[in-house]
Amino acid sequence: MDKSKRTFLKSKRSFRKRLPPIQSGDRIDYKNMSLISRFISEQGKILSRRVNRLTLKQQRLITVAIKQARILSLLPFLNNEKQFERTESTTRTPSLRARKR
């Protein structure tokens, strides 16, 4: 077998089939916090469909459920651990416009 033909052969590695993140019995609802929290990043952002490995319909339902939970204050809109603190770099500087008298 030539080297040029050998590169086009598929590798015979076996891949482990991943389980779907949402089982058939799971109900996608704004009250199901254990399910919803799996699809939110540490910053509070909704993770993409590619990262979640969800179908389009499941992703839409998850997005609607997360937004409903945020509106009802079950989830925060932002999940910042640190409170905003003023540092020297963010302190106000005197205005550039000089007051004309």
N, C-alpha and C positions, 0 to 999 in steps of 0.2 A: 504494500500500500504506500502510495506517495505521501510525502509530508503535506503537500497542498490539500489533498483530500482528507487527511486526518483532522485538520482544523475544523471542518464542517460537521463532524460527527457530534451528536449530542452526548453530553456526559450522562453516565448512568447512575447519578446520585439520586437517592430517594429523598423526597421532601416530605416533611411531616405536615399533614393536613391541619390547618389551624381551625380551632373551633370558632364559630361565630360569636361576636361579643354579646349579642342579644339572643337568648334562647327563645323558643317558640312560646313558652308559657309566660315570659316576661311581658308586663304591660307597660307601654310607654305612656307615662302620665306625669304631670307636674308634681304629684304627691309622692312618686316613687323616687325618693332622694338618693337611695343607694345606687340605683341605675343611672340617674342623671349625673351624679357626681363623677362617674367614670369617664364622661365625655367632655369634661371641662379641664382646662389646663390649670397650672398652679396660679397663674395670673388671673384666672376667671374667664378666659376666652373659650369659646366653643371650638373644639378640635375639628379638623377637616375630615371629610369622608374617607380620604385615603389613609389617614392615620388611624381612624376608628375602625376601618374595614366594615363599613355599613353599606347597605343598599341605599339608593337614592330616597326611597320612600321612608326608610328607617331614619335617615339623617334629617329629613324634613320634620318628621314627628318629634325627634329628639330636640331639634332647634326650637320648635314651637313650645315644647314642654319646658325647656330651659328658660325661654323668654317669659312664659306664664309664671314660673316659679320666681323669677327675678321681680316681676311686677307685684306679686303677692308677698314679697320680702322673705321668701323661703331661701333664696340664694342672693348673695351680694352681686352687684353689677361689677365691682372691682374687688379683687381679692389681694389687696396689698397688705403684706405683713407689717411693713414699716410705715409709720405715720410720716406725713410730710414734715420734714424738719428744715429749718432755714440754716444754711451754712454760709460761710463767707463768700462763696462763689455766687450764691443766689440772692444775696442781700441787695437792696435797692441802691442804685447809684444816684447821685444828684442829677436832676434833670438837665438835659443838654441845652434846653432853651433858657437863656438868662432872662430874668424878669426885667422888662423895660420900664423905666420910670420917667 
